[in-house]
């Protein structure tokens, strides 16, 4: 492959990774907003269980988790995912 082809391939893969990461970020935020609306405005009761850890969350517990997820975890995880994808593509292209 020529350098031009390598760069174009890396560009295309990076754009595809960025698109997928952005979609995940946006749709996850929208899902958390739906949960917020259902709990805060409509009074929906929710109970989620993690059978592996044995933890359980109610709607009262879930809202702070949603807030932390959207504002803290999701942005950094998305950036980390994109960075890792770019680094992998560069390393594999050598």
LINDAUR-V569790 format. One record per pair of residues at least 12 apart in sequence whose ideal C-beta (glycine too) atoms are under 10 Angstrom apart, sorted by the first residue. I is the first residue (numbers start at 1). J is the second residue. Records with the same first field share a line. If there is no record, write none. Layout:
I->J + J
This chain:
1->93
6->90 + 93 + 94
7->93
9->89 + 93
10->86 + 89 + 90 + 92 + 93
11->89
12->89
13->85 + 86 + 88 + 89 + 90 + 92 + 93
14->82 + 85 + 86 + 89 + 90
16->85
17->81 + 82 + 83 + 84 + 85 + 86 + 88 + 89
18->78 + 81 + 82 + 85 + 86
20->78 + 81 + 82 + 85
21->77 + 78 + 79 + 80 + 81 + 82 + 83 + 85
22->78 + 82
24->74 + 77 + 78 + 81
25->70 + 74 + 75 + 77 + 78 + 79 + 81 + 82
26->74 + 78
28->66 + 69 + 70 + 73 + 74 + 77 + 78
29->66 + 69 + 70 + 71 + 74 + 75
30->70
31->66 + 69 + 70
32->62 + 63 + 65 + 66 + 67 + 69 + 70 + 71 + 74
33->66 + 70
34->66
35->59 + 62 + 63 + 65 + 66
36->62 + 63 + 66 + 67 + 70
38->59
39->58 + 59 + 60 + 62 + 63 + 66
40->59 + 63
43->59
44->59
45->58 + 59 + 60
46->58 + 59 + 60 + 61 + 62 + 63
47->59 + 61 + 62
48->61 + 62 + 65
